[in-house]
Amino acid sequence: MNKLCNNHLLASLFASEVNRHPLQMDTIRSNILSVKELECRIDNCRLESHALDEVWPKIYIGNMVTAHNKEELSRHGITHILNAAHGAWGSKGNQTFYGSEFSYYGIAAEDSVDFDLSVYFHPASKFIHQALRAPKGKILVHCILGRSRSPALVLAYLMIYQNLSLADALEMLLQRRAISPNRGFLKQLQDLNLELHCKKTLCRLL
């Protein structure tokens, strides 16, 4: 309840500041890349697809085949698994499968432009953050191919916990892995980007 009240308060305060500083808000929006511009950056990536890539210190993105290979995971020192395709056909992932050797978190996301992945941005980011804070913690974030759902969640983490803009987070990932979040996910990440920018701006204005 307190969190809900705080969100309503922030929204009210932000709406007030938008009216007081419309030009500054327009500047914020103009500095955020459109979905089409994000897609162009993705299309320009020339990296080959790999089963597993370390895209940020101790954060790996991979495919489902790699996620099922516990020996390979142990070889890389993986301690946590975030499965963005939990329950999908062919996915074995659950805590029973991984046992006590790995900590598991599953999200039953669909790789569809109509699927609302944004409701998982904060809980998934929190799980990633906790994994990195664990002793010798390393995390694999995966889906089926490691190209759409899982990269979208890693992008959200980088924005929420590492304070990167969506453009900077995407550019960083594209230097390390061939990814292609679908258009719906990009729009949701764009909305998150605007939300985080607005909160920072609100803190400066108040």
VEXBANU-772304 format. One record per atom (N, C-alpha, C, O): x, y, z. Coordinates in steps of 0.2 Angstrom, whole numbers, plus 5000, padded with zeros to 4 digits. Atoms other than C-alpha are relative to their C-alpha. Layout:
BEGIN
XYZ
...
REM end
This chain:
BEGIN
500449945000
500050005000
500450065000
500350114996
499649944999
501450125005
500350014993
500450074991
499750005007
502350084988
499550034995
499750074991
500549975004
500750124979
499850075001
499850114996
500149934998
500450284988
500650044997
500550104995
499449975002
502250334984
500050014992
500250064990
500050005007
502050294966
499550054997
499650094993
500549955002
500450404965
500250075002
500150114998
499749934998
501350544974
500550024995
500550084993
499549985005
502750534962
499750024993
499950074990
500449985006
501550534947
499750075000
499850104995
500349934999
500650684954
500550055000
500450114996
499549955000
502250774957
500350014993
500550074991
499750005007
502950734940
499650044995
499850084991
500549965005
501350794931
500050075001
500050114997
499949934999
501550954940
500650034997
500650094995
499449985003
503350974935
500050014993
500350054990
500050005007
502950934917
499750064998
499950104993
500349935002
501751084917
500450065001
500450114998
499549944998
503051194925
500650004995
500850064994
499450015004
504451134914
499949964993
500349914992
500250045006
503751084897
500649994995
500749944992
499550005005
505251124887
500649955002
500949914998
499550044998
506451024898
499749924999
500149884998
500350065001
505250874897
500049984992
500249924991
499950015007
505250894878
500749984998
500849934994
499350025001
507150884878
500149935002
500549904999
499950074998
507150724888
499749954995
500049904993
500350045005
505950644875
500450004994
500549944991
499650005006
506950704861
500749965000
500949944995
499450034999
508550624868
499949925000
500449895001
500150074999
507750454869
499949974993
499450004989
500050035007
507950344853
499349974999
499049945004
500750045002
506350284844
500149934999
500749914999
500050075001
505950104842
500449984993
500849944993
499750015006
506450114824
500850015000
501149984997
499349985000
508150194828
500349945004
500949925003
499750064996
508450054841
500149944995
500649904996
499950065004
508049924828
500550014995
500849964993
499549995004
509250004816
500749985003
501149954999
499450024997
510649984828
500149935001
500649905000
500050074999
510149804831
500249974993
500649924993
499950025007
510149774812
500750014998
501049974994
499349995002
511849844811
500549965003
501149965002
499550054996
512649714823
500249954995
499849914992
499750055005
513749594813
500349945004
500749905001
499850064996
514149474827
499749944998
499149944997
500350065001
513949294825
499749975006
499849995012
500450024995
512749204836
500449945004
500749905001
499650054996
513549104851
499549975005
499050005006
500450034995
512848984863
500050045007
499550045011
499949974994
513449084878
500550064999
501050054996
499649945000
514149264880
500050035007
499550045010
500049964994
514749364895
499950074998
500350104994
500249935002
513849534892
500250055005
500250115003
499949954995
514249614908
500449965005
500349905006
499650044995
515449564922
499549955004
499149985008
500350054996
514749404929
499249994998
498949955001
500750015003
513149414918
500149974993
500449994989
500050045006
512949284904
499350004997
498849995000
500650015003
511649274891
500149944995
500649934992
499950065004
511349104882
499449974998
498950004999
500650035003
510148984874
499849955005
500249935010
500350054996
509148844881
500449945001
500549915006
499650065000
510348704876
500550015005
500749965009
499549994995
511748784886
499750005007
500049975012
500350004993
510548814901
499949935003
499949925009
500150074998
510248624901
500649965002
500649915005
499450034999
512048584902
500350025006
500750075007
499849984994
512448594920
500849995001
501150035005
499350014999
514248534918
500350074997
500850094999
499749945003
514548684906
499950065004
500350105005
500149944995
513748804918
500550005006
500750055008
499550004995
514848744932
500750024998
501150055001
499349985003
516348764921
500150074999
500650105000
500049935000
515948944919
499950035007
499950105007
500149974994
515548964937
499350035001
499250075006
500749974999
513749004935
499749975007
499749915008
500450024993
512749004952
499350014999
498949985003
500749995000
511049074947
499850004992
500150014988
500450015007
509849044932
499450045000
499050035004
500649975001
508549164926
499849984993
500150004988
500350035006
507449074913
499450044998
498950045001
500549965002
506449194903
499549964996
499049994993
500550045004
505549054894
499849945004
499749885002
500350054996
504948954909
499449974998
498950004996
500650035003
503748824904
499949994993
499449964991
500150015007
504048834886
500249934998
500549895001
499950065003
504048684875
500849985000
501250024997
499350035000
505748584878
500450035006
501050015007
499649974995
506248694893
499949955006
499449945009
500050044994
506748584908
500150045006
500050015012
499849954994
507148734919
499550005005
498950025004
500349984993
506548734937
500449985005
501049965004
499650014994
507248724954
500249935001
500749915003
499950075000
507048534954
500549984996
501049944998
499550025005
508048514938
500750025003
501249985002
499449974998
509448624945
500349985007
500949995008
499850024993
509448564963
500350055004
500250115003
499749954996
510448644976
500650044998
500950085001
499349985003
511948684965
499850074997
500350114997
500149945003
511048834957
499450035003
498949995005
500649974998
509748964962
499650024993
499950044988
500449995006
508348974949
499450055001
499150055006
500649955000
507049104944
499749994993
500150014988
500350015007
505849064930
499450054999
499050075003
500549965002
504749184920
499749974994
500149964989
500450035006
503449114908
499850064995
499350074994
500149945005
503749254895
499949974993
500249924991
500150025007
503149234877
500450054996
500450114997
499649965004
504249304863
499550034995
499550014989
500549975004
502749404856
500050085001
500150105007
500149934999
502549594853
499550025005
499550085007
500649994996
500949584863
500149985007
499750005011
499950034994
501749504878
500250065005
500750095003
499849954996
501949624893
500649975005
500549955010
499450024996
503749584899
500150055005
500550045010
499849944996
503849754908
499849985007
500150015012
500250014993
502949684924
500649965003
500649955009
499450044997
504549574926
500650045000
501150015003
499349975000
505849704923
500350015007
500950005008
499749994993
506049754942
500149935004
500649935006
499950064997
505849574949
500649964997
501049945001
499450035004
507049504936
500750045002
501250015003
499449964998
508249644939
500349995007
500949995008
499850024993
508249614958
500349945000
500849935004
499750075000
508649434955
500750004997
501149975000
499350005003
510149474944
500450045005
501050025006
499749964995
510649604957
500249965006
500849965008
499950044994
510549484971
500549944998
501049935002
499550055002
511549354961
500750035000
501249995002
499449975000
512949474958
500350015007
500950025008
499849984994
513049514976
500249945004
500549945010
499950064997
513149334981
500749985000
501150004995
499350025001
514849254985
500249964994
499849914993
499850035007
515649214968
499449994996
499449944991
500650005003
513949244961
500150024992
500450074990
500049985007
513749234942
499349974997
499149925000
500650025003
512149224932
499949994993
500250034989
500150015007
511549154916
499250024999
498850005003
500749985002
509949244909
499949974993
500349984988
500150045006
509249134895
499350004998
498850015002
500750015002
507649104885
500149944995
500449894997
499950065005
507548984869
500750014997
501149974997
499449995004
508949064858
500450055004
501050065001
499649954997
509549204870
500150064996
500650104996
499949955005
509149334857
499450065002
499550125000
500649954999
507449424863
499850015007
499950065010
500249994993
506749394880
500550015005
500550065009
499450004995
508349364890
500450074999
500550105004
499749945001
509249514882
499650065003
499850115005
500449954997
507749624886
500050015007
500050065010
499950004993
507849574904
500750035003
500750075008
499349974998
509749614905
500050074999
500350115002
500049935001
509449784897
499650035005
499850095007
500449974995
508149824910
500450005006
500450055010
499650004994
509349774924
500650054999
500750095004
499549955001
510749884916
499750075001
500050125003
500349934999
509550034916
499850015007
499950075010
500249994994
508850004933
500550005005
500550055010
499550014995
510349954943
500750034998
501150055003
499349975002
511850024933
499950074997
500450104995
500249935002
510950184928
500250024993
500450074991
499849995007
511350164909
499350024997
498849994998
500649995005
510150234896
499949944996
500349904995
500150065004
509350114885
500450004994
500749944992
499550005006
510450174870
500649975002
500949934998
499350024998
512050144880
500049935002
500449895000
500050084998
511449974887
500049964994
500349914994
500150045006
510949914870
500750004996
500949954994
499450005004
512549974862
500649965003
500949925000
499650054996
513549884876
499949934998
500449894997
500250075002
512649724873
500249984993
500449924992
499850015007
512849734854
500749994999
500949964993
499350015001
514649734856
500349935003
500849915001
499850064997
514649574865
499649944998
499849884999
500550055002
513149474858
499550024995
499350084995
500549995005
512049464843
499349995004
499149935005
500650014996
510349504851
499450044995
499650074991
500549975004
508649554844
499350005003
498949965002
500750004997
507249594856
499550024996
499650074991
500649995005
505549604847
499850075002
500050115007
500249935000
504749774844
499650025006
499750075009
500449994994
503549754858
500450015006
500350065011
499649994994
504949734871
500450065000
500550095005
499649945000
505949874864
499550065002
499850115005
500449944998
504449994866
499950005008
499950055011
500050004993
504249934884
500650025003
500650055009
499449974998
506049964887
500150074999
500450115003
500049935002
505850134879
499650045006
499850095008
500449974994
504450174892
500450005006
500350045010
499650004994
505550114906
500650055000
500750085005
499549955001
506950224899
499750075002
500050115006
500449944998
505750374900
499950015007
500050065010
500249994993
505150334917
500650015004
500650055009
499449994996
506950324924
500250074999
500550105004
499749935002
507450484915
499650055004
499850105007
500549954997
505850574922
500150005008
500150055011
499850004993
506250514940
500650045002
500650075007
499449974999
507950574939
499950084999
500250125003
500249935001
507350744932
499650035006
499750085008
500449984995
506050754945
500450015007
500350065010
499649994994
507350734959
500450065000
500550095005
499649945001
508350874952
499650065000
499850115003
500449945000
506850984950
499750025007
499650085009
500349994994
506150964967
500450035005
500250045011
REM end
